[in-house]
Amino acid sequence: MRNPKDTAVSFYHHYHFIPAIKDPTSWETFFDQFIKGEVSYGLWFDHVLSWWEHRDDPNILFVKYEDLKEVTIHVYYTKIKFVLRLVQQFCNVG
């Protein structure tokens, strides 16, 4: 999951590189469209909420983008533990 402010800025710049999509006339216009879900892929908040509801499911690892930028033992341990749990479920062991 990425911070919605960072997502909006990134998406705004991304729009300038997609020939099939009309460039937003200004940041203000794009931001208004982003908040209303009038951009490709719809409302960011609905998308994240649909995954947030499954954050405790055993086969979902909900990671914040900011956590991926931090290289810490805790982050690696969390990911390794998640992958090992999936492997155990797949192999019916453990």
N, CA, C and O atoms as a printed pandas DataFrame, in Angstrom:
     atom_number atom_name residue_name chain_id  residue_number  x_coord  y_coord  z_coord
0              1         N          MET        A               1    0.859   -1.166    0.000
1              2        CA          MET        A               1    0.000    0.000    0.000
2              3         C          MET        A               1    0.903    1.226    0.000
3              4         O          MET        A               1    1.934    1.267    0.671
4              5         N          ARG        A               2    0.494    2.196   -0.752
5              6        CA          ARG        A               2    1.267    3.433   -0.825
6              7         C          ARG        A               2    0.428    4.596   -0.310
7              8         O          ARG        A               2   -0.790    4.626   -0.484
8              9         N          ASN        A               3    1.087    5.536    0.315
9             10        CA          ASN        A               3    0.436    6.733    0.816
10            11         C          ASN        A               3   -0.345    7.383   -0.329
11            12         O          ASN        A               3    0.202    7.550   -1.419
12            13         N          PRO        A               4   -1.610    7.753   -0.108
13            14        CA          PRO        A               4   -2.411    8.310   -1.206
14            15         C          PRO        A               4   -1.826    9.592   -1.798
15            16         O          PRO        A               4   -1.989    9.848   -2.991
16            17         N          LYS        A               5   -1.148   10.397   -0.983
17            18        CA          LYS        A               5   -0.544   11.620   -1.518
18            19         C          LYS        A               5    0.559   11.261   -2.520
19            20         O          LYS        A               5    0.632   11.841   -3.603
20            21         N          ASP        A               6    1.413   10.304   -2.152
21            22        CA          ASP        A               6    2.479    9.871   -3.053
22            23         C          ASP        A               6    1.900    9.206   -4.300
23            24         O          ASP        A               6    2.406    9.397   -5.405
24            25         N          THR        A               7    0.847    8.433   -4.114
25            26        CA          THR        A               7    0.199    7.768   -5.240
26            27         C          THR        A               7   -0.346    8.786   -6.231
27            28         O          THR        A               7   -0.169    8.639   -7.440
28            29         N          ALA        A               8   -1.002    9.807   -5.725
29            30        CA          ALA        A               8   -1.589   10.831   -6.600
30            31         C          ALA        A               8   -0.503   11.552   -7.400
31            32         O          ALA        A               8   -0.655   11.758   -8.604
32            33         N          VAL        A               9    0.571   11.930   -6.750
33            34        CA          VAL        A               9    1.654   12.644   -7.444
34            35         C          VAL        A               9    2.285   11.747   -8.509
35            36         O          VAL        A               9    2.508   12.180   -9.639
36            37         N          SER        A              10    2.567   10.506   -8.145
37            38        CA          SER        A              10    3.154    9.562   -9.089
38            39         C          SER        A              10    2.225    9.320  -10.277
39            40         O          SER        A              10    2.659    9.304  -11.429
40            41         N          PHE        A              11    0.956    9.134   -9.979
41            42        CA          PHE        A              11   -0.045    8.885  -11.014
42            43         C          PHE        A              11   -0.162   10.087  -11.958
43            44         O          PHE        A              11   -0.288    9.926  -13.172
44            45         N          TYR        A              12   -0.117   11.278  -11.388
45            46        CA          TYR        A              12   -0.185   12.514  -12.184
46            47         C          TYR        A              12    0.948   12.543  -13.213
47            48         O          TYR        A              12    0.721   12.832  -14.388
48            49         N          HIS        A              13    2.161   12.243  -12.764
49            50        CA          HIS        A              13    3.307   12.240  -13.674
50            51         C          HIS        A              13    3.217   11.084  -14.668
51            52         O          HIS        A              13    3.617   11.218  -15.825
52            53         N          HIS        A              14    2.699    9.970  -14.217
53            54        CA          HIS        A              14    2.542    8.795  -15.083
54            55         C          HIS        A              14    1.584    9.099  -16.237
55            56         O          HIS        A              14    1.788    8.630  -17.357
56            57         N          TYR        A              15    0.563    9.865  -15.968
57            58        CA          TYR        A              15   -0.424   10.221  -16.992
58            59         C          TYR        A              15    0.224   10.911  -18.192
59            60         O          TYR        A              15   -0.258   10.773  -19.317
60            61         N          HIS        A              16    1.296   11.641  -17.968
61            62        CA          HIS        A              16    1.965   12.364  -19.048
62            63         C          HIS        A              16    2.686   11.429  -20.017
63            64         O          HIS        A              16    3.069   11.854  -21.107
64            65         N          PHE        A              17    2.876   10.175  -19.643
65            66        CA          PHE        A              17    3.603    9.228  -20.476
66            67         C          PHE        A              17    2.700    8.200  -21.147
67            68         O          PHE        A              17    3.192    7.312  -21.844
68            69         N          ILE        A              18    1.392    8.305  -20.949
69            70        CA          ILE        A              18    0.454    7.359  -21.555
70            71         C          ILE        A              18   -0.264    8.067  -22.703
71            72         O          ILE        A              18   -1.137    8.902  -22.469
72            73         N          PRO        A              19    0.101    7.736  -23.945
73            74        CA          PRO        A              19   -0.485    8.436  -25.086
74            75         C          PRO        A              19   -2.007    8.293  -25.182
75            76         O          PRO        A              19   -2.678    9.204  -25.667
76            77         N          ALA        A              20   -2.549    7.186  -24.737
77            78        CA          ALA        A              20   -3.991    6.943  -24.867
78            79         C          ALA        A              20   -4.824    7.754  -23.875
79            80         O          ALA        A              20   -6.042    7.854  -24.022
80            81         N          ILE        A              21   -4.176    8.326  -22.877
81            82        CA          ILE        A              21   -4.897    9.090  -21.849
82            83         C          ILE        A              21   -4.584   10.568  -22.036
83            84         O          ILE        A              21   -3.425   10.954  -22.193
84            85         N          LYS        A              22   -5.612   11.377  -22.019
85            86        CA          LYS        A              22   -5.434   12.823  -22.150
86            87         C          LYS        A              22   -4.730   13.363  -20.901
87            88         O          LYS        A              22   -5.122   13.068  -19.772
88            89         N          ASP        A              23   -3.695   14.151  -21.131
89            90        CA          ASP        A              23   -2.982   14.760  -20.008
90            91         C          ASP        A              23   -3.921   15.636  -19.191
91            92         O          ASP        A              23   -4.760   16.342  -19.751
92            93         N          PRO        A              24   -3.785   15.594  -17.879
93            94        CA          PRO        A              24   -4.583   16.517  -17.063
94            95         C          PRO        A              24   -4.145   17.958  -17.339
95            96         O          PRO        A              24   -2.964   18.220  -17.571
96            97         N          THR        A              25   -5.077   18.862  -17.312
97            98        CA          THR        A              25   -4.756   20.258  -17.622
98            99         C          THR        A              25   -3.907   20.910  -16.535
99           100         O          THR        A              25   -3.138   21.829  -16.814
100          101         N          SER        A              26   -4.043   20.437  -15.299
101          102        CA          SER        A              26   -3.254   20.985  -14.190
102          103         C          SER        A              26   -3.248   19.972  -13.046
103          104         O          SER        A              26   -4.028   19.020  -13.034
104          105         N          TRP        A              27   -2.356   20.198  -12.091
105          106        CA          TRP        A              27   -2.310   19.347  -10.907
106          107         C          TRP        A              27   -3.629   19.437  -10.149
107          108         O          TRP        A              27   -4.146   18.424   -9.679
108          109         N          GLU        A              28   -4.169   20.626  -10.029
109          110        CA          GLU        A              28   -5.413   20.829   -9.289
110          111         C          GLU        A              28   -6.560   20.034   -9.917
111          112         O          GLU        A              28   -7.358   19.413   -9.215
112          113         N          THR        A              29   -6.628   20.063  -11.250
113          114        CA          THR        A              29   -7.669   19.307  -11.957
114          115         C          THR        A              29   -7.495   17.813  -11.731
115          116         O          THR        A              29   -8.453   17.095  -11.443
116          117         N          PHE        A              30   -6.253   17.361  -11.868
117          118        CA          PHE        A              30   -5.992   15.933  -11.679
118          119         C          PHE        A              30   -6.316   15.510  -10.248
119          120         O          PHE        A              30   -6.944   14.473  -10.035
120          121         N          PHE        A              31   -5.894   16.300   -9.274
121          122        CA          PHE        A              31   -6.135   15.955   -7.873
122          123         C          PHE        A              31   -7.635   15.827   -7.600
123          124         O          PHE        A              31   -8.072   14.907   -6.910
124          125         N          ASP        A              32   -8.404   16.745   -8.139
125          126        CA          ASP        A              32   -9.860   16.687   -7.987
126          127         C          ASP        A              32  -10.405   15.395   -8.599
127          128         O          ASP        A              32  -11.262   14.741   -8.005
128          129         N          GLN        A              33   -9.914   15.027   -9.775
129          130        CA          GLN        A              33  -10.342   13.785  -10.419
130          131         C          GLN        A              33   -9.901   12.563   -9.607
131          132         O          GLN        A              33  -10.646   11.591   -9.485
132          133         N          PHE        A              34   -8.692   12.618   -9.056
133          134        CA          PHE        A              34   -8.162   11.511   -8.247
134          135         C          PHE        A              34   -9.032   11.284   -7.009
135          136         O          PHE        A              34   -9.386   10.149   -6.693
136          137         N          ILE        A              35   -9.364   12.347   -6.328
137          138        CA          ILE        A              35  -10.181   12.258   -5.112
138          139         C          ILE        A              35  -11.573   11.704   -5.411
139          140         O          ILE        A              35  -12.152   10.988   -4.595
140          141         N          LYS        A              36  -12.100   12.039   -6.581
141          142        CA          LYS        A              36  -13.435   11.563   -6.960
142          143         C          LYS        A              36  -13.413   10.183   -7.616
143          144         O          LYS        A              36  -14.467    9.603   -7.874
144          145         N          GLY        A              37  -12.206    9.651   -7.890
145          146        CA          GLY        A              37  -12.117    8.351   -8.552
146          147         C          GLY        A              37  -12.333    8.423  -10.046
147          148         O          GLY        A              37  -12.651    7.418  -10.682
148          149         N          GLU        A              38  -12.163    9.603  -10.608
149          150        CA          GLU        A              38  -12.383    9.803  -12.044
150          151         C          GLU        A              38  -11.080    9.664  -12.827
151          152         O          GLU        A              38  -10.832   10.407  -13.776
152          153         N          VAL        A              39  -10.256    8.707  -12.420
153          154        CA          VAL        A              39   -8.987    8.411  -13.085
154          155         C          VAL        A              39   -8.965    6.924  -13.410
155          156         O          VAL        A              39   -9.806    6.161  -12.935
156          157         N          SER        A              40   -7.995    6.522  -14.224
157          158        CA          SER        A              40   -7.866    5.098  -14.523
158          159         C          SER        A              40   -7.795    4.306  -13.223
159          160         O          SER        A              40   -7.157    4.735  -12.261
160          161         N          TYR        A              41   -8.432    3.181  -13.198
161          162        CA          TYR        A              41   -8.469    2.265  -12.051
162          163         C          TYR        A              41   -9.395    2.730  -10.936
163          164         O          TYR        A              41   -9.502    2.052   -9.914
164          165         N          GLY        A              42  -10.058    3.847  -11.098
165          166        CA          GLY        A              42  -11.070    4.257  -10.138
166          167         C          GLY        A              42  -10.532    4.864   -8.863
167          168         O          GLY        A              42   -9.423    5.398   -8.820
168          169         N          LEU        A              43  -11.333    4.773   -7.839
169          170        CA          LEU        A              43  -11.033    5.421   -6.562
170          171         C          LEU        A              43   -9.967    4.635   -5.793
171          172         O          LEU        A              43  -10.162    3.462   -5.476
172          173         N          TRP        A              44   -8.857    5.280   -5.500
173          174        CA          TRP        A              44   -7.750    4.654   -4.779
174          175         C          TRP        A              44   -8.226    4.102   -3.438
175          176         O          TRP        A              44   -7.820    3.009   -3.042
176          177         N          PHE        A              45   -9.063    4.829   -2.751
177          178        CA          PHE        A              45   -9.516    4.445   -1.420
178          179         C          PHE        A              45  -10.328    3.148   -1.460
179          180         O          PHE        A              45  -10.195    2.308   -0.570
180          181         N          ASP        A              46  -11.161    2.983   -2.482
181          182        CA          ASP        A              46  -11.920    1.733   -2.632
182          183         C          ASP        A              46  -10.992    0.564   -2.879
183          184         O          ASP        A              46  -11.185   -0.518   -2.324
184          185         N          HIS        A              47   -9.984    0.779   -3.711
185          186        CA          HIS        A              47   -9.021   -0.285   -4.020
186          187         C          HIS        A              47   -8.298   -0.754   -2.751
187          188         O          HIS        A              47   -8.218   -1.952   -2.479
188          189         N          VAL        A              48   -7.783    0.192   -1.992
189          190        CA          VAL        A              48   -7.036   -0.160   -0.780
190          191         C          VAL        A              48   -7.959   -0.788    0.257
191          192         O          VAL        A              48   -7.578   -1.755    0.917
192          193         N          LEU        A              49   -9.155   -0.255    0.408
193          194        CA          LEU        A              49  -10.103   -0.804    1.378
194          195         C          LEU        A              49  -10.442   -2.260    1.056
195          196         O          LEU        A              49  -10.590   -3.084    1.958
196          197         N          SER        A              50  -10.563   -2.569   -0.234
197          198        CA          SER        A              50  -10.893   -3.949   -0.612
198          199         C          SER        A              50   -9.807   -4.922   -0.169
199          200         O          SER        A              50  -10.101   -6.070    0.164
200          201         N          TRP        A              51   -8.555   -4.474   -0.162
201          202        CA          TRP        A              51   -7.465   -5.332    0.321
202          203         C          TRP        A              51   -7.324   -5.250    1.841
203          204         O          TRP        A              51   -7.008   -6.246    2.492
204          205         N          TRP        A              52   -7.554   -4.074    2.401
205          206        CA          TRP        A              52   -7.430   -3.886    3.853
206          207         C          TRP        A              52   -8.348   -4.846    4.610
207          208         O          TRP        A              52   -8.004   -5.331    5.687
208          209         N          GLU        A              53   -9.510   -5.111    4.035
209          210        CA          GLU        A              53  -10.454   -6.028    4.666
210          211         C          GLU        A              53   -9.886   -7.446    4.785
211          212         O          GLU        A              53  -10.399   -8.249    5.565
212          213         N          HIS        A              54   -8.845   -7.759    4.030
213          214        CA          HIS        A              54   -8.225   -9.094    4.047
214          215         C          HIS        A              54   -6.845   -9.089    4.698
215          216         O          HIS        A              54   -6.096  -10.059    4.579
216          217         N          ARG        A              55   -6.509   -8.004    5.383
217          218        CA          ARG        A              55   -5.157   -7.860    5.923
218          219         C          ARG        A              55   -4.761   -8.971    6.892
219          220         O          ARG        A              55   -3.572   -9.246    7.050
220          221         N          ASP        A              56   -5.724   -9.612    7.541
221          222        CA          ASP        A              56   -5.408  -10.674    8.485
222          223         C          ASP        A              56   -5.547  -12.069    7.879
223          224         O          ASP        A              56   -5.333  -13.067    8.568
224          225         N          ASP        A              57   -5.902  -12.146    6.600
225          226        CA          ASP        A              57   -5.983  -13.449    5.941
226          227         C          ASP        A              57   -4.589  -14.062    5.895
227          228         O          ASP        A              57   -3.603  -13.350    5.708
228          229         N          PRO        A              58   -4.502  -15.376    6.065
229          230        CA          PRO        A              58   -3.178  -16.011    6.141
230          231         C          PRO        A              58   -2.376  -15.938    4.833
231          232         O          PRO        A              58   -1.154  -16.084    4.852
232          233         N          ASN        A              59   -3.049  -15.714    3.706
233          234        CA          ASN        A              59   -2.324  -15.677    2.431
234          235         C          ASN        A              59   -2.148  -14.256    1.891
235          236         O          ASN        A              59   -1.842  -14.076    0.713
236          237         N          ILE        A              60   -2.340  -13.254    2.741
237          238        CA          ILE        A              60   -2.176  -11.858    2.343
238          239         C          ILE        A              60   -1.117  -11.211    3.227
239          240         O          ILE        A              60   -1.173  -11.302    4.454
240          241         N          LEU        A              61   -0.167  -10.567    2.597
241          242        CA          LEU        A              61    0.839   -9.791    3.328
242          243         C          LEU        A              61    0.630   -8.332    2.947
243          244         O          LEU        A              61    0.922   -7.931    1.820
244          245         N          PHE        A              62    0.137   -7.558    3.864
245          246        CA          PHE        A              62   -0.165   -6.153    3.631
246          247         C          PHE        A              62    1.070   -5.347    4.010
247          248         O          PHE        A              62    1.429   -5.270    5.185
248          249         N          VAL        A              63    1.716   -4.751    3.021
249          250        CA          VAL        A              63    2.966   -4.032    3.247
250          251         C          VAL        A              63    2.809   -2.594    2.794
251          252         O          VAL        A              63    2.309   -2.322    1.703
252          253         N          LYS        A              64    3.240   -1.686    3.638
253          254        CA          LYS        A              64    3.233   -0.279    3.250
254          255         C          LYS        A              64    4.480   -0.002    2.403
255          256         O          LYS        A              64    5.555   -0.541    2.667
256          257         N          TYR        A              65    4.319    0.834    1.399
257          258        CA          TYR        A              65    5.419    1.181    0.504
258          259         C          TYR        A              65    6.608    1.712    1.298
259          260         O          TYR        A              65    7.758    1.378    1.013
260          261         N          GLU        A              66    6.319    2.537    2.288
261          262        CA          GLU        A              66    7.396    3.117    3.104
262          263         C          GLU        A              66    8.196    2.031    3.812
263          264         O          GLU        A              66    9.405    2.174    3.998
264          265         N          ASP        A              67    7.532    0.943    4.211
265          266        CA          ASP        A              67    8.240   -0.163    4.872
266          267         C          ASP        A              67    9.192   -0.858    3.911
267          268         O          ASP        A              67   10.231   -1.372    4.326
268          269         N          LEU        A              68    8.844   -0.878    2.633
269          270        CA          LEU        A              68    9.720   -1.519    1.651
270          271         C          LEU        A              68   11.005   -0.731    1.458
271          272         O          LEU        A              68   12.041   -1.300    1.112
272          273         N          LYS        A              69   10.942    0.567    1.678
273          274        CA          LYS        A              69   12.130    1.397    1.518
274          275         C          LYS        A              69   13.086    1.230    2.703
275          276         O          LYS        A              69   14.281    1.499    2.575
276          277         N          GLU        A              70   12.577    0.797    3.834
277          278        CA          GLU        A              70   13.415    0.588    5.014
278          279         C          GLU        A              70   13.962   -0.835    4.977
279          280         O          GLU        A              70   13.204   -1.805    5.009
280          281         N          VAL        A              71   15.251   -0.944    4.912
281          282        CA          VAL        A              71   15.866   -2.263    4.890
282          283         C          VAL        A              71   16.236   -2.600    6.333
283          284         O          VAL        A              71   17.293   -2.209    6.828
284          285         N          THR        A              72   15.346   -3.333    6.990
285          286        CA          THR        A              72   15.594   -3.720    8.373
286          287         C          THR        A              72   15.396   -5.226    8.522
287          288         O          THR        A              72   14.746   -5.868    7.698
288          289         N          ILE        A              73   15.952   -5.755    9.556
289          290        CA          ILE        A              73   15.806   -7.174    9.855
290          291         C          ILE        A              73   14.334   -7.511   10.057
291          292         O          ILE        A              73   13.872   -8.559    9.606
292          293         N          HIS        A              74   13.594   -6.637   10.729
293          294        CA          HIS        A              74   12.173   -6.894   10.989
294          295         C          HIS        A              74   11.385   -7.037    9.689
295          296         O          HIS        A              74   10.539   -7.923    9.574
296          297         N          VAL        A              75   11.655   -6.174    8.709
297          298        CA          VAL        A              75   10.946   -6.237    7.428
298          299         C          VAL        A              75   11.249   -7.556    6.731
299          300         O          VAL        A              75   10.336   -8.220    6.241
300          301         N          TYR        A              76   12.525   -7.943    6.681
301          302        CA          TYR        A              76   12.890   -9.209    6.052
302          303         C          TYR        A              76   12.284  -10.392    6.791
303          304         O          TYR        A              76   11.773  -11.322    6.167
304          305         N          TYR        A              77   12.338  -10.360    8.104
305          306        CA          TYR        A              77   11.789  -11.456    8.903
306          307         C          TYR        A              77   10.300  -11.625    8.628
307          308         O          TYR        A              77    9.826  -12.751    8.475
308          309         N          THR        A              78    9.558  -10.526    8.564
309          310        CA          THR        A              78    8.120  -10.579    8.299
310          311         C          THR        A              78    7.842  -11.210    6.938
311          312         O          THR        A              78    6.945  -12.043    6.811
312          313         N          LYS        A              79    8.601  -10.820    5.930
313          314        CA          LYS        A              79    8.396  -11.365    4.580
314          315         C          LYS        A              79    8.776  -12.837    4.507
315          316         O          LYS        A              79    8.064  -13.633    3.894
316          317         N          ILE        A              80    9.881  -13.201    5.121
317          318        CA          ILE        A              80   10.325  -14.602    5.106
318          319         C          ILE        A              80    9.315  -15.480    5.825
319          320         O          ILE        A              80    8.974  -16.559    5.341
320          321         N          LYS        A              81    8.839  -15.033    6.963
321          322        CA          LYS        A              81    7.842  -15.790    7.716
322          323         C          LYS        A              81    6.573  -15.991    6.886
323          324         O          LYS        A              81    5.984  -17.072    6.904
324          325         N          PHE        A              82    6.156  -14.961    6.164
325          326        CA          PHE        A              82    4.973  -15.046    5.310
326          327         C          PHE        A              82    5.183  -16.074    4.197
327          328         O          PHE        A              82    4.315  -16.915    3.965
328          329         N          VAL        A              83    6.309  -16.015    3.515
329          330        CA          VAL        A              83    6.587  -16.946    2.419
330          331         C          VAL        A              83    6.683  -18.378    2.935
331          332         O          VAL        A              83    6.166  -19.297    2.299
332          333         N          LEU        A              84    7.329  -18.576    4.063
333          334        CA          LEU        A              84    7.421  -19.916    4.635
334          335         C          LEU        A              84    6.047  -20.476    4.987
335          336         O          LEU        A              84    5.794  -21.664    4.792
336          337         N          ARG        A              85    5.171  -19.640    5.498
337          338        CA          ARG        A              85    3.819  -20.080    5.828
338          339         C          ARG        A              85    3.078  -20.509    4.550
339          340         O          ARG        A              85    2.363  -21.511    4.554
340          341         N          LEU        A              86    3.250  -19.754    3.469
341          342        CA          LEU        A              86    2.620  -20.129    2.203
342          343         C          LEU        A              86    3.166  -21.449    1.668
343          344         O          LEU        A              86    2.411  -22.281    1.167
344          345         N          VAL        A              87    4.469  -21.636    1.774
345          346        CA          VAL        A              87    5.087  -22.887    1.316
346          347         C          VAL        A              87    4.561  -24.053    2.138
347          348         O          VAL        A              87    4.245  -25.107    1.585
348          349         N          GLN        A              88    4.463  -23.879    3.446
349          350        CA          GLN        A              88    3.932  -24.940    4.308
350          351         C          GLN        A              88    2.497  -25.285    3.934
351          352         O          GLN        A              88    2.129  -26.459    3.894
352          353         N          GLN        A              89    1.688  -24.271    3.660
353          354        CA          GLN        A              89    0.300  -24.526    3.260
354          355         C          GLN        A              89    0.248  -25.242    1.918
355          356         O          GLN        A              89   -0.552  -26.158    1.728
356          357         N          PHE        A              90    1.085  -24.831    1.005
357          358        CA          PHE        A              90    1.106  -25.439   -0.320
358          359         C          PHE        A              90    1.534  -26.904   -0.259
359          360         O          PHE        A              90    1.009  -27.751   -0.982
360          361         N          CYS        A              91    2.482  -27.180    0.603
361          362        CA          CYS        A              91    3.033  -28.539    0.718
362          363         C          CYS        A              91    2.293  -29.369    1.773
363          364         O          CYS        A              91    2.598  -30.545    1.973
364          365         N          ASN        A              92    1.328  -28.754    2.437
365          366        CA          ASN        A              92    0.563  -29.435    3.499
366          367         C          ASN        A              92    1.477  -29.970    4.597
367          368         O          ASN        A              92    1.325  -31.115    5.023
368          369         N          VAL        A              93    2.415  -29.161    5.055
369          370        CA          VAL        A              93    3.298  -29.535    6.159
370          371         C          VAL        A              93    3.246  -28.455    7.220
371          372         O          VAL        A              93    2.802  -27.334    6.971
372          373         N          GLY        A              94    3.700  -28.808    8.387
373          374        CA          GLY        A              94    3.855  -27.832    9.450
374          375         C          GLY        A              94    2.618  -27.618   10.210
375          376         O          GLY        A              94    2.598  -26.817   11.145
